[in-house]
Amino acid sequence: MAVPPIQPDRGVVAGSETLARPLRASLVLDVVLGLLVAVTLPLAIVAIPNTVSVVAALLPPDISQVEMVRAHGLALPAMVLTVPLAALLLRRVRAVPILVAGLTLLALADAAGGYAESSLLVGVLRVLHGVGAGLLVPASLVAVWERSLVLRAVWGGMLAVSLLAAQALALWPLDEVRSWRVTLQPYPMLTGVALALAAVCLVLWVRGGEGAAEPVPLERGRLPVAAGLAAAIAALALGTTFDWPPGLLVLTAALSILALFCLASACGFEGVFGRASAYTTLAIGVVVLPTAAQVTYVELGGLGGPGLSGLWLAFAIAGITGLVAAVLASRLGDAVMPLCAAGGLVVVVAGLCAVRLLLPAAEGPALILPFVLLTVGTAVALTSALRPSGAGAALFALSLFFPGVLSGFLLGSGIQVTRLKEAGSPQAMVDAFVDALHLWALVGGGLVVVMIVLGAVLASRLPAVRAGAAGALPRVELPPVEGLDDVQEEEPKGEASAASSAFPTAFPAVPAPAPPVDSDLSSSAGARGESASGAVGGLEEDRPGHVRPEPEPKTGPRPKEKPGNTPSPAARPEADPDKPGALPVVPPPTPSPEGALGDGADRP
């Protein structure tokens, strides 16, 4: 039988094109957002290092170097205070406008940096840098949280790369520089590119109809506590710049880390997953950036290392490997994410061991292994820890991250000052830097191991309950139904066998609506002789009083039924549903209206 070609409806074609446009716009938005994350996270983390001491010889005589160092170090405390406040703001405002605001602050601070003349103005500009960077990091996290899992992995990988290379990126523009103001505007062109990408992203976001803000579930009680603890740590960090003894500095840093860990343990938001993300981000913040900063200083050319030019190959390999590892980790299931996060922290510990054993190195290739281990471990740990948690738990963990970075710098500085006070010659000073790096690697590795063990112990004692995150619903056990064990199932035939094998539990079949009793339908149903269940037709033919209907011709018009051939209702045997072992009667399916027209030549 020839079937004429079916022409697609114009409405269907127009509808498919209408659906394709939002998909293309969403893909473009994802690409722009990924590029924006790749640019903004390094810009935000580069604002942390205090590099003005490198160009201290270029400062005017009337500016105190101590005051300038203190003013230049205000960026990280400002960032520490801004992140929890930005997390609260993200409950009401979309992420992309906050990204634009943060980049605007960075651009204004960069532009005004060329006119700084005093330590007071330098302090104001560095506070602007810190506030802008503090807006960028949580806003970029929420922006990618609303998109795909791959973008979350890109965010985690770029944060790991930024932590590793921040000190080197901050020092790179200062090579053979002639003005100390370059420390206030290291990458103005990159800031402009990021601002342009943010503007494009904002336009795409508004055109896509996503301008309305969706509330982000947050722990309102925990975030103010995190903000208060961050303010206390920032105040202590400012106090340490007034010639605190090294022992008091180390004690202050240790107490700060302990307080942050206690706050992370008190995070009941989303159960074990919220605590796991808080522990992981806190451990990464305390260890990774302070370690990378010390390694960069030790490997400078003046201390016998390869210099910045010899570090870029190791940075590039580590960055690519970290991004790939983060994307691969994001493709795993939620069930293995806690194990992956712990494994990432173990890799970070291996990187710290490599720092202690292999560094300092006179050649750049020797740095590849420590950098790769640190970057891959950080990227996998961040991606895996934040993946199963909700946006609120992720923002709370990020609120602990930057206080952890500040506490890690305090602890590392205390160790360095303790070693440098014993140095009496230039070579002894170089050896003191190396000894401080090795001791810090040992202390940092011990802190990460303690975080892993305590996190595992607390997670085993607490219920694994989380709210608002993607996951399976709890399984509900149904009570046993009486009488189901007595039902004898027969092997279904035909198409019904596939459904029966897929659902092996024996439940009574629910009969379909019975078709209207017609002469045509009655005769055709009787001619089939077997119902859809495959168990009724054969039984009815053997019963007394059963009238076998005439078979229906396969082609041609249907014969008209003669009067008297239709069996009376009394002659129709009915299945007894109350009889033990009997299955419910399943009537035949209603035939299609097109079947009444016949086949072949009878079809118009």
C-alpha positions in Angstrom: 0.0 0.0 0.0 1.5 3.3 -1.1 1.6 5.9 1.7 1.6 9.5 0.5 4.4 11.7 2.0 3.4 13.7 5.0 4.1 17.3 4.8 5.2 19.0 8.0 2.9 21.5 9.4 4.1 25.1 9.2 3.2 25.7 12.8 5.4 22.8 13.9 8.4 24.1 11.9 7.9 27.6 13.3 7.7 26.1 16.8 10.9 24.2 16.4 12.7 27.3 15.2 11.3 29.2 18.2 12.7 26.6 20.5 16.1 26.6 18.9 16.6 30.3 19.5 16.6 30.1 23.3 18.9 27.1 23.1 21.4 29.1 21.0 21.1 32.1 23.3 21.6 29.9 26.3 24.8 28.4 24.7 26.1 31.8 23.9 25.4 32.9 27.5 27.3 29.9 28.9 30.3 30.6 26.7 30.4 34.3 27.7 30.0 33.4 31.3 32.8 30.9 31.1 35.1 33.5 29.6 34.0 35.9 32.3 34.9 33.5 35.1 38.2 32.7 33.5 39.1 36.5 33.6 37.5 37.7 36.8 38.7 35.1 39.2 42.4 35.8 38.5 41.7 39.5 38.7 40.0 39.0 42.1 42.7 36.8 43.6 45.6 39.0 42.2 44.3 41.8 44.4 45.3 39.8 47.6 49.1 39.9 47.5 50.9 42.8 49.2 53.7 43.6 46.7 54.6 47.2 47.6 57.7 46.0 49.5 59.2 44.9 46.2 59.2 48.5 44.9 60.0 50.1 48.2 63.1 51.7 46.7 60.9 53.7 44.3 58.8 55.3 47.1 59.1 59.0 47.7 61.2 59.9 50.8 58.3 61.6 52.5 56.2 58.4 52.5 56.8 55.9 55.3 57.5 52.4 54.0 55.8 50.8 57.0 52.7 52.9 56.6 52.6 52.1 52.9 52.9 48.3 53.5 50.1 48.6 56.1 47.9 50.5 53.7 48.7 48.2 50.8 47.7 45.2 52.9 44.1 46.4 53.4 42.8 44.6 50.3 42.5 41.2 51.9 40.8 42.3 55.1 38.3 44.3 53.0 37.7 41.2 50.9 37.2 39.1 54.0 34.5 41.5 55.2 32.8 41.8 51.8 32.2 38.2 50.9 29.6 37.3 53.6 27.8 40.6 53.0 27.8 39.9 49.3 26.4 36.5 50.0 23.5 38.1 51.9 23.0 40.6 49.0 22.8 37.7 46.5 19.5 36.7 48.1 17.8 39.7 46.6 19.9 40.7 43.6 20.9 38.7 40.5 24.6 37.7 40.2 25.4 39.4 36.9 24.6 43.0 38.1 26.8 42.3 41.1 29.6 41.1 38.8 29.3 44.4 36.9 29.4 46.4 40.1 32.5 44.6 41.3 34.4 45.0 38.1 33.4 48.7 38.0 35.0 49.2 41.4 38.1 47.4 40.2 38.3 49.6 37.1 37.8 52.8 39.2 40.5 51.8 41.6 42.9 51.0 38.7 42.2 54.3 37.1 42.7 56.3 40.3 45.9 54.3 41.2 47.9 56.4 38.8 47.2 59.5 40.9 47.9 58.2 44.4 50.3 60.4 46.3 49.9 59.3 50.0 49.5 56.2 52.0 46.0 57.3 53.0 44.9 57.3 49.3 46.6 54.0 48.7 44.7 52.5 51.6 41.4 53.8 50.2 42.2 52.4 46.7 43.2 49.0 48.2 40.0 48.8 50.1 38.2 49.4 46.8 40.2 46.6 45.3 39.2 44.3 48.2 35.5 45.2 48.0 35.4 44.7 44.3 37.2 41.4 44.5 34.9 40.4 47.4 31.9 41.0 45.2 33.3 39.1 42.2 34.0 35.8 43.8 30.6 35.0 45.3 28.7 36.6 42.4 30.6 34.5 39.9 29.9 31.3 42.0 26.1 32.0 42.0 26.2 32.9 38.3 27.6 29.5 37.3 25.4 27.8 39.9 22.4 28.7 37.9 23.9 27.2 34.7 25.5 23.9 34.0 27.8 21.6 36.0 30.6 22.2 33.6 30.6 25.9 34.4 30.8 25.0 38.1 33.9 22.9 37.3 35.4 25.7 35.4 34.8 28.0 38.4 36.5 25.5 40.7 39.4 25.0 38.3 40.0 28.7 37.7 40.0 29.4 41.4 42.6 26.7 41.9 44.8 28.2 39.1 44.3 31.7 40.5 45.4 30.6 44.0 48.5 29.0 42.6 49.6 31.8 40.3 48.3 34.9 42.2 51.7 35.9 43.7 53.5 35.4 40.4 50.9 37.4 38.5 51.1 40.2 41.1 54.9 40.3 40.7 55.1 40.0 37.0 54.2 43.7 36.1 56.8 44.9 38.6 59.8 43.5 36.6 62.0 46.5 35.7 59.2 48.9 36.6 59.9 52.6 37.1 56.9 53.6 39.2 55.6 52.2 42.5 52.1 53.0 41.4 52.0 49.9 39.1 51.2 47.9 42.2 47.8 49.7 42.3 47.0 49.0 38.7 48.7 45.7 37.6 46.3 44.7 34.8 44.1 47.6 33.7 43.5 46.3 30.2 42.4 42.9 31.5 40.0 44.7 33.9 38.5 46.5 30.9 38.1 43.3 29.0 36.3 41.7 32.0 34.0 44.7 32.3 33.1 44.4 28.6 32.3 40.7 29.0 30.2 41.4 32.0 28.2 44.0 30.1 27.6 41.5 27.3 26.6 38.8 29.8 24.2 41.3 31.4 22.5 42.1 28.1 22.2 38.4 27.3 20.8 37.7 30.7 18.1 40.4 30.4 17.2 39.4 26.9 16.8 35.8 28.0 14.1 36.9 30.5 16.1 36.1 33.6 16.1 39.5 35.1 13.9 38.6 38.1 15.8 37.6 41.2 15.2 34.1 42.6 15.9 33.8 46.4 18.9 31.8 47.3 18.4 29.7 50.4 20.9 30.8 53.1 21.5 30.4 56.7 20.6 33.8 58.0 21.9 33.1 61.4 25.2 31.6 60.3 26.2 34.3 57.8 26.1 37.2 60.3 28.2 35.1 62.7 30.7 34.4 59.8 30.8 38.2 59.1 31.5 38.9 62.8 34.3 36.4 62.9 35.7 37.7 59.7 35.7 41.2 61.1 37.5 40.0 64.2 40.2 38.2 62.2 40.6 41.2 60.0 41.1 43.5 63.0 43.7 41.0 64.4 45.5 41.0 61.1 45.7 44.8 61.2 47.0 44.7 64.7 49.8 42.3 63.8 51.3 45.0 61.6 52.3 46.9 64.8 55.4 44.8 65.6 53.7 41.8 67.3 56.2 39.2 68.5 56.3 36.0 66.3 55.0 33.8 69.0 51.9 35.9 69.5 51.4 36.0 65.8 51.4 32.3 65.5 49.1 31.9 68.5 46.6 34.4 66.9 46.6 32.6 63.6 46.1 29.2 65.3 43.2 30.5 67.3 41.6 32.1 64.2 41.8 28.8 62.4 40.3 26.9 65.3 37.4 29.4 65.5 36.8 29.0 61.8 36.8 25.2 62.1 34.3 25.5 65.0 32.0 27.7 62.9 32.3 25.2 60.0 31.3 22.4 62.4 28.3 24.3 63.6 27.0 24.6 60.0 23.8 22.5 60.1 22.7 23.8 56.7 22.2 20.8 54.4 23.7 18.3 56.8 26.9 16.5 56.1 27.2 18.0 52.6 27.2 21.5 54.0 29.9 20.6 56.6 32.0 18.9 54.0 32.0 21.9 51.7 32.9 24.2 54.7 35.8 21.9 55.9 37.2 21.6 52.4 37.1 25.3 51.5 38.6 26.2 54.8 41.5 23.8 54.4 42.2 25.0 50.9 42.1 28.6 51.9 44.5 28.2 54.8 47.1 26.2 52.9 47.2 26.8 49.1 47.7 30.5 48.5 50.2 31.0 51.4 52.2 28.0 50.1 52.2 29.3 46.5 53.3 32.8 47.7 56.3 31.4 49.6 57.3 29.1 46.8 57.2 32.0 44.3 59.4 34.1 46.6 61.9 31.3 47.1 62.1 30.6 43.4 62.9 34.2 42.4 66.2 34.8 40.6 67.7 36.7 43.5 67.4 33.7 45.8 68.9 31.2 43.4 65.8 30.1 41.6 64.9 30.2 37.9 62.9 33.5 38.3 59.5 34.3 37.1 60.3 33.5 33.5 61.2 29.9 34.6 57.9 29.4 36.4 55.4 30.0 33.6 55.8 26.5 32.0 55.0 24.9 35.3 52.1 27.2 35.9 50.6 26.5 32.4 50.8 22.8 32.7 49.4 22.9 36.2 46.5 25.2 35.1 45.5 23.0 32.2 45.7 19.8 34.2 43.7 21.4 37.0 40.9 22.5 34.7 40.7 19.1 33.0 40.6 17.3 36.4 37.8 19.6 37.6 35.7 18.9 34.5 36.2 15.2 34.8 35.3 15.3 38.5 32.1 17.1 37.7 30.9 14.3 35.5 30.8 11.8 38.4 27.7 11.1 40.5 26.7 12.9 43.7 27.3 9.7 45.7 31.1 9.8 45.1 31.6 13.5 45.6 32.5 13.3 49.3 35.1 10.7 48.5 36.5 12.8 45.6 36.7 15.9 47.9 38.7 13.9 50.4 40.9 12.5 47.6 41.5 16.0 46.4 42.7 17.1 49.8 45.0 14.0 49.9 46.5 15.1 46.6 47.1 18.6 48.1 49.0 16.9 51.0 51.1 15.1 48.4 51.8 18.4 46.7 53.0 19.8 50.1 55.2 16.8 50.5 56.7 17.4 47.0 57.3 21.1 48.0 59.2 19.9 51.1 61.3 17.3 49.2 61.9 18.9 45.8 62.2 22.6 46.5 64.1 24.9 46.1 65.0 24.0 42.5 67.4 25.8 40.2 65.4 24.8 37.1 61.7 25.4 36.2 60.8 21.8 35.2 61.4 20.6 38.7 58.4 22.7 39.8 55.9 20.9 37.5 55.2 18.1 39.9 54.5 20.2 43.0 52.4 22.7 41.1 50.4 20.0 39.3 49.6 18.2 42.5 48.6 21.4 44.3 46.4 22.6 41.4 44.7 19.2 40.7 44.1 18.5 44.3 42.6 22.0 44.9 40.4 21.9 41.8 39.0 18.4 42.5 38.5 19.2 46.2 36.6 22.4 45.5 34.5 21.0 42.6 33.6 17.8 44.5 32.8 19.6 47.8 30.6 22.2 46.3 28.8 20.0 43.8 26.3 18.1 46.1 25.7 21.1 48.4 23.2 23.9 47.7 24.0 27.5 46.8 23.5 28.6 50.4 26.0 26.1 51.8 28.5 27.0 49.1 28.2 30.7 49.9 28.6 30.0 53.6 31.7 27.9 52.8 33.1 30.8 50.7 32.5 33.1 53.6 35.0 30.9 55.6 37.4 30.6 52.7 38.9 34.1 52.7 39.2 34.4 56.5 41.1 31.1 56.2 43.4 32.7 53.6 44.1 35.6 56.0 44.8 33.2 58.9 47.1 31.1 56.7 49.1 34.2 55.8 49.3 35.2 59.5 50.6 31.7 60.4 53.1 31.6 57.5 54.3 35.1 58.4 54.9 34.1 62.0 56.9 31.1 60.9 59.0 33.2 58.5 59.7 36.0 61.1 60.8 33.3 63.6 63.3 32.0 61.1 64.5 35.3 59.7 65.3 36.7 63.1 68.1 34.1 63.4 69.7 35.1 60.0 72.9 37.2 60.2 74.1 37.1 56.6 72.5 37.2 53.1 73.1 33.4 52.7 71.6 32.8 56.1 68.6 34.8 55.1 68.1 32.6 51.9 68.4 29.5 54.1 65.9 31.0 56.5 63.4 31.5 53.7 63.9 27.8 52.6 63.6 26.5 56.2 60.4 28.5 56.7 59.0 27.1 53.5 59.8 23.5 54.5 58.3 24.0 58.0 55.2 25.7 56.6 54.7 22.7 54.2 54.9 20.4 57.2 52.5 22.5 59.2 50.1 22.9 56.3 50.0 19.2 55.4 49.3 18.4 59.1 46.4 20.9 59.1 44.9 19.4 56.0 45.2 15.8 57.4 43.5 17.0 60.6 40.7 18.5 58.5 40.2 15.3 56.6 40.1 13.1 59.7 37.9 15.3 61.8 35.6 15.9 58.9 35.2 12.2 58.3 34.6 11.5 62.0 31.9 14.2 62.3 30.3 13.2 59.1 30.0 9.6 60.3 28.2 10.7 63.5 25.8 13.1 61.8 22.8 12.2 59.6 23.4 12.7 55.9 20.5 15.0 55.3 20.5 17.9 53.0 17.8 20.2 51.8 17.5 22.0 48.4 20.2 20.1 46.7 19.8 17.7 43.8 19.4 14.1 45.1 17.2 11.1 45.3 14.1 11.2 47.4 13.9 8.8 50.4 12.6 5.4 49.5 9.1 4.6 50.9 8.4 1.0 51.9 4.8 0.1 51.3 3.1 -2.3 53.8 2.3 -5.8 52.5 -1.1 -6.2 50.9 -3.1 -9.2 52.0 -4.1 -11.7 49.3 -1.4 -10.8 46.8 0.5 -14.0 47.6 -2.5 -16.1 46.7 -2.7 -14.6 43.2 -1.5 -17.1 40.6 0.0 -15.2 37.6 0.1 -16.8 34.2 2.8 -16.0 31.7 1.6 -13.1 29.6 1.8 -13.2 25.9 2.6 -10.8 23.2 3.3 -7.2 24.0 2.2 -7.6 27.6 5.1 -9.8 28.5 7.6 -7.0 28.3 5.7 -4.9 30.7 5.2 -7.8 33.0 8.9 -8.6 33.1 9.7 -5.0 33.8 7.4 -5.0 36.8 7.6 -8.4 38.5 5.5 -7.5 41.5 2.1 -9.1 41.4 -0.6 -6.5 41.5 -4.2 -7.0 40.3 -4.7 -5.7 36.8 -7.0 -2.7 36.5 -9.5 -3.3 33.6 -9.7 -0.7 30.9 -13.0 1.0 30.0 -15.3 -1.4 28.2 -16.1 -0.6 24.6 -19.7 0.0 23.6 -21.6 -3.3 22.9 -22.1 -3.3 19.1 -22.7 -6.1 16.8 -19.4 -5.4 14.9 -17.3 -5.0 18.0 -18.8 -8.0 19.7 -18.2 -10.3 16.8 -14.6 -8.9 16.3 -13.8 -9.3 20.0 -15.1 -12.9 20.0 -13.1 -13.7 16.9 -9.9 -12.8 18.6 -10.6 -15.5 21.2 -7.8 -14.3 23.5 -7.7 -11.2 25.6 -4.8 -9.0 26.2 -3.9 -10.8 29.3 -3.7 -14.1 27.5 -5.7 -16.0 30.0 -9.4 -15.5 29.4 -10.2 -16.5 25.8 -9.3 -20.1 26.1 -11.3 -20.6 29.3 -14.6 -19.2 27.9 -14.6 -21.5 24.9 -14.7 -24.6 27.1 -17.6 -23.5 29.2 -21.2 -24.8 28.4 -23.5 -22.4 26.8 -20.7 -20.5 25.0 -21.6 -19.5 21.5 -18.7 -19.2 19.1 -19.2 -16.1 16.9 -18.6 -16.1 13.2 -15.1 -15.2 12.2 -14.6 -11.8 10.7 -13.4 -11.7 7.1 -9.9 -10.3 6.7 -10.8 -8.2 3.6 -13.9 -6.8 2.1 -17.0 -5.5 3.8 -18.1 -6.9 7.1 -21.1 -9.3 6.8 -24.2 -8.2 8.5 -25.2 -10.2 11.5 -28.4 -12.2 11.3 -31.0 -11.7 13.8 -30.8 -14.3 16.6 -27.1 -14.8 16.3 -26.3 -12.5 19.1 -26.1 -14.4 22.3 -28.3 -13.4 25.1 -26.8 -11.8 28.2 -27.6 -15.0 30.2 -25.6 -17.1 27.8 -22.5 -15.0 28.2 -20.3 -16.5 30.9 -18.9 -14.0 33.3 -15.7 -14.5 35.2 -16.1 -14.7 39.0 -13.7 -12.2 40.5 -14.2 -13.6 44.0 -13.1 -17.1 42.9 -9.7 -18.0 44.3 -7.0 -18.1 41.7 -9.0 -16.2 39.1 -7.5 -13.2 37.4 -9.7 -10.1 36.8 -11.2 -9.9 33.4 -9.4 -7.6 31.0 -11.6 -6.6 28.1 -10.0 -6.3 24.7 -8.6 -2.9 23.6 -11.0 -0.6 21.7 -10.3 -0.9 18.0 -9.3 2.1 16.0 -12.0 3.9 14.1 -9.9 3.4 11.0 -10.2 -0.4 11.4 -13.9 -0.3 10.6 -13.2 0.9 7.1 -11.4 -2.3 6.2 -8.1 -2.7 4.4 -7.0 -2.6 0.8 -9.6 -1.8 -1.7 -12.3 -1.0 0.9 -10.2 1.9 2.3 -11.2 5.2 0.6 
